[in-house]
Amino acid sequence: MKRFLVALSLVAATPAFANDTMAELKTGGLVFVRSDVVSMEKEDLFISLDEVRVAYRFRNTSDENVEAVVAFPMPDIEGNPYGDVAVPVSDSDNFLGFTVEMDGRAITPELEQKAFAAELDVTETLTAAGLSLNPFADGLDEAIEALPDDTKADWVARGILYEESYDDGSGWRESHSPKWRLKSTYWWRAEFPAIQPVEVTHRYQPSLGGTVAVSFLQDGKPQEPYFGQYQQKYCVDESFLNAVRRHAKTAPDGNPPFYETWISYVLTTGANWSGAIQDFTLTIDKGAPENLVSFCGSGVRKIGPTTFEMSATDFFPERDINVLILRRTDGGQ
């Protein structure tokens, strides 16, 4: 019985634009430790505002069964009072609503969680104090303030907590908030039978970042440095820009009647199995016919009122997938 490790990779994104923005958590798909016997015959990747769904067909090409530990590292989440990160289910350990099936059978994975401050493991410190490891957990700020003063002072010195001083009109006060980083990993055991295909499907709710308005266009003209960044990241082109301008001309205030939504998917770390993806399909759903969407891809075609598809054979991922969706602020056409 051969053994190897499989991982599902999600990487945290950094906040952008500072004001009136929320950063997304980058999510990803299956990642193999290099193996010469397991190939990916097919990958169907579906990305929408409500769900990321990935269906794979793997094949163990050897004449021996392969036993695997399969892991799904959730994106790291870090307490930070100076930035907002979109956490879909903030009061749950499963904050992306992750589920997985193998050959149509639901898998109940184990969950391992660790908290780190200044790159040191502080999991036992937090659990001994009765605190949730999730820095976004409901009621956590109140539980922190209820800690003894000497504990809070010690945790500030150790980089576990932020401390802020402010004057609320009645004198100076101090507040404390989480500074630690949570690493969460789902894992389970699986077997890839010799010569047999194995179907694996996992899904989760995406972390949606965005802004309250269109950041790359001002007075009908591209606004730098954002427009250049969007050209590179989302392949925003003149046709897309003209569509935004047309909607702006009909708006009462002359501004584009949209707000931005960002979805990121880590595809490049998936190129670590035996050979290329033999059959790859990407489907993007922009959510509503009146929304606008831009992302990088070749041979993209519209297949429905809100859906776009790209397909390829013998596909090697060379860049991650970043999707920009402009959603109407007024619900209009």
C-alpha positions in Angstrom: 0.0 0.0 0.0 1.6 3.3 -1.1 1.1 6.4 0.9 1.1 10.1 0.0 -0.4 13.3 1.2 -3.1 15.3 -0.6 -4.0 18.9 0.3 -6.5 21.4 -0.6 -5.0 24.9 -0.6 -6.5 28.2 0.4 -4.5 31.3 0.8 -5.5 34.5 2.7 -5.6 37.7 0.7 -4.5 41.1 1.9 -6.9 44.0 2.2 -6.9 46.6 -0.6 -8.0 50.3 -0.9 -8.2 50.9 2.9 -11.6 52.6 3.1 -15.0 51.2 2.5 -13.6 47.8 1.3 -13.6 44.3 2.5 -10.9 41.8 1.5 -11.7 38.3 0.3 -10.1 35.1 1.4 -8.6 33.3 -1.5 -9.8 29.7 -1.8 -8.4 26.8 -3.8 -8.7 23.2 -4.9 -7.0 19.9 -4.5 -3.3 19.9 -4.3 -1.2 16.8 -4.4 2.3 16.2 -3.1 4.0 15.2 -6.3 2.9 11.7 -7.4 3.7 9.8 -10.5 0.8 7.4 -10.3 -2.3 9.6 -9.7 -3.5 11.7 -12.6 -6.3 14.2 -12.9 -8.5 13.1 -15.8 -11.2 15.8 -15.3 -11.8 19.0 -13.3 -15.1 21.0 -13.4 -14.7 24.2 -11.5 -17.8 26.4 -10.8 -17.5 29.8 -9.2 -20.5 32.0 -8.2 -21.4 34.6 -5.6 -23.0 31.9 -3.5 -20.9 28.8 -4.0 -17.6 27.4 -5.2 -17.9 23.8 -6.4 -15.2 21.6 -7.7 -15.7 18.2 -9.2 -12.7 16.0 -10.0 -12.0 12.6 -11.5 -8.7 11.1 -10.5 -7.2 7.9 -11.6 -4.6 5.8 -9.9 -2.6 4.5 -12.9 -0.5 2.0 -10.9 -1.3 -1.6 -10.1 -1.3 -1.0 -6.4 -3.9 0.7 -4.2 -2.9 4.1 -2.9 -3.9 5.2 0.6 -4.0 8.9 1.1 -4.5 11.4 3.9 -6.5 14.2 2.3 -6.3 17.7 3.8 -8.2 20.9 3.3 -6.4 23.9 4.8 -8.9 26.6 5.3 -7.6 30.1 4.7 -5.9 31.7 7.7 -7.9 34.3 9.4 -6.3 36.9 11.6 -7.7 39.4 14.1 -7.1 42.9 12.9 -9.1 46.0 14.1 -7.8 48.0 11.1 -9.1 45.9 8.3 -12.2 43.9 7.3 -12.0 40.4 5.9 -15.1 38.7 4.6 -15.8 35.6 6.7 -19.0 33.9 5.4 -19.9 32.1 8.6 -18.2 34.0 11.3 -19.7 32.2 14.3 -18.7 28.7 13.1 -15.4 26.7 13.0 -16.5 25.7 9.5 -16.5 29.4 8.4 -16.7 28.5 4.7 -19.4 25.9 5.1 -17.0 23.3 3.5 -18.4 19.8 2.5 -16.8 17.0 0.6 -17.9 13.8 -1.2 -15.9 10.9 -2.6 -17.7 8.7 -5.2 -21.0 10.2 -4.1 -20.5 9.4 -0.4 -20.4 12.3 2.1 -17.2 12.5 4.1 -17.1 13.8 7.6 -13.6 15.1 8.0 -11.7 15.8 11.2 -10.9 19.4 12.1 -7.6 20.5 13.5 -7.2 24.2 14.6 -4.2 26.0 16.0 -3.8 29.7 17.0 -0.6 31.6 16.5 0.8 34.9 17.8 4.2 36.1 16.8 4.6 32.7 15.1 4.2 30.9 18.4 1.5 28.4 19.2 -0.9 30.0 21.7 -3.7 27.4 21.3 -3.5 26.1 24.9 -3.3 29.6 26.3 -6.6 30.6 24.7 -8.4 27.4 25.4 -7.3 27.5 29.0 -8.9 30.9 29.3 -12.1 29.6 27.8 -11.9 31.6 24.6 -12.8 30.6 21.1 -9.9 30.2 18.7 -11.9 32.0 16.0 -10.9 35.7 16.2 -14.3 36.6 14.7 -16.4 34.5 17.1 -19.5 36.1 18.5 -19.0 37.5 22.0 -15.3 37.2 21.9 -14.5 40.9 22.5 -16.6 40.8 25.7 -14.9 37.7 26.9 -11.5 39.3 26.4 -12.4 42.4 28.3 -13.6 40.1 31.2 -10.1 38.7 31.6 -7.9 39.8 34.5 -6.0 43.0 33.8 -2.6 41.3 34.3 -3.6 38.6 31.8 -4.5 41.2 29.2 -1.3 43.1 29.8 0.7 39.8 29.4 -1.1 39.0 26.2 -0.5 42.4 24.7 3.2 41.9 25.4 3.1 38.5 23.7 1.3 39.8 20.6 -1.9 37.9 21.4 -4.0 41.0 21.8 -4.2 44.5 20.3 -4.6 47.3 22.9 -6.1 50.7 22.0 -6.7 53.8 24.1 -9.5 56.2 23.4 -11.4 59.1 25.1 -15.2 58.6 24.9 -15.9 61.9 26.6 -15.7 60.5 30.1 -12.0 60.0 30.2 -9.4 57.7 28.7 -10.3 54.0 28.3 -8.6 50.9 26.9 -10.0 48.2 24.7 -8.6 44.9 23.6 -9.1 42.8 20.5 -7.7 39.6 19.0 -4.4 39.7 17.3 -3.8 36.0 16.8 -4.0 34.0 13.6 -6.1 30.9 13.3 -5.1 28.0 11.1 -7.8 25.4 10.4 -7.4 22.2 8.5 -9.9 19.6 7.6 -8.5 16.1 6.9 -9.7 12.6 6.2 -8.3 9.2 5.0 -9.0 8.0 1.5 -8.0 5.1 -0.8 -7.4 5.3 -4.5 -7.9 1.8 -5.9 -5.5 0.5 -8.6 -6.4 1.6 -12.1 -9.8 2.9 -10.9 -11.2 6.4 -11.3 -12.2 8.2 -8.1 -14.8 11.1 -8.2 -14.2 13.8 -5.6 -16.5 16.8 -5.1 -16.1 19.6 -2.6 -18.0 22.8 -2.2 -18.0 25.9 0.1 -19.3 29.4 0.3 -16.8 31.9 -1.2 -15.4 34.8 0.8 -16.5 37.9 -1.1 -14.4 41.1 -1.1 -15.3 44.3 -2.7 -15.9 48.1 -2.5 -19.0 50.3 -2.1 -18.5 51.8 -5.5 -16.4 51.5 -8.7 -12.8 52.3 -7.8 -11.1 52.2 -11.3 -13.3 54.8 -13.0 -13.7 58.5 -12.2 -15.4 61.1 -14.4 -15.6 58.5 -17.2 -11.8 58.0 -17.2 -9.7 55.2 -15.9 -8.4 55.9 -12.4 -4.9 54.9 -11.6 -3.3 53.0 -10.1 -6.5 50.9 -9.8 -7.2 50.6 -13.5 -3.8 49.2 -14.3 -4.1 46.7 -11.4 -7.5 45.6 -12.6 -6.2 45.2 -16.2 -3.6 42.8 -14.9 -5.7 41.0 -12.3 -9.1 40.8 -14.0 -8.2 41.4 -17.6 -10.5 44.5 -17.6 -10.5 45.8 -21.2 -11.9 48.7 -23.2 -15.1 46.8 -24.0 -15.8 46.3 -20.3 -14.9 49.9 -19.5 -17.3 51.2 -22.2 -20.1 49.1 -20.7 -19.5 50.7 -17.3 -19.5 54.2 -18.9 -22.8 53.5 -20.7 -24.5 52.7 -17.4 -22.9 55.8 -15.8 -24.4 58.1 -18.5 -27.9 57.0 -17.6 -27.4 57.3 -13.8 -28.9 60.4 -12.1 -25.6 61.4 -10.6 -23.4 60.4 -13.5 -21.6 57.7 -11.5 -21.5 54.0 -12.4 -24.5 52.4 -10.5 -22.4 49.4 -9.4 -20.4 48.2 -6.5 -17.5 45.7 -6.9 -17.3 42.2 -5.7 -14.1 40.1 -5.8 -13.8 36.3 -5.8 -10.3 34.7 -5.9 -9.5 31.0 -6.5 -6.0 29.6 -6.1 -5.5 27.4 -9.2 -1.8 27.4 -9.7 -1.1 25.3 -6.6 -3.2 22.6 -8.1 -0.6 21.8 -10.8 1.2 19.2 -8.6 -0.2 15.9 -9.8 1.0 13.4 -12.5 0.7 15.3 -15.8 -1.7 17.9 -17.0 -5.5 18.2 -16.3 -6.8 16.1 -19.2 -10.2 17.8 -19.3 -10.7 21.2 -17.6 -13.8 23.3 -17.5 -14.4 26.6 -15.7 -17.8 28.1 -15.3 -18.4 31.6 -13.9 -21.8 32.7 -12.8 -22.1 36.5 -12.4 -25.4 36.2 -10.4 -27.8 38.4 -12.3 -28.2 39.4 -15.9 -27.7 43.1 -15.1 -24.3 42.5 -13.4 -21.0 42.9 -15.3 -18.2 40.4 -15.0 -14.5 40.3 -16.0 -11.9 37.6 -15.6 -8.9 36.3 -17.4 -9.4 33.3 -19.7 -9.0 32.1 -23.3 -11.9 30.9 -25.5 -14.5 32.1 -23.0 -18.1 31.8 -24.2 -21.4 32.8 -22.8 -23.6 29.8 -22.2 -26.5 31.4 -20.3 -28.0 34.7 -19.1 -25.5 34.8 -16.2 -22.9 32.1 -17.0 -19.7 32.0 -18.9 -17.6 28.9 -19.7 -14.0 28.2 -20.6 -12.7 24.7 -21.4 -9.3 23.2 -22.2 -7.6 19.9 -22.7 -4.2 18.9 -21.3 -4.4 22.0 -19.2 -1.6 23.3 -17.0 -2.7 26.1 -14.6 -0.4 29.1 -15.1 -2.3 31.8 -13.1 -4.9 32.0 -10.4 -8.5 32.9 -11.1 -9.6 36.3 -10.0 -13.2 37.4 -10.8 -14.5 40.9 -10.8 -18.3 41.3 -10.7 -20.0 44.7 -10.8 -23.4 44.4 -9.1 -26.1 47.0 -9.5 -26.7 49.4 -6.6 -30.2 50.2 -7.8 -31.3 46.8 -9.0 -31.9 48.3 -12.5 -31.2 47.1 -16.0 
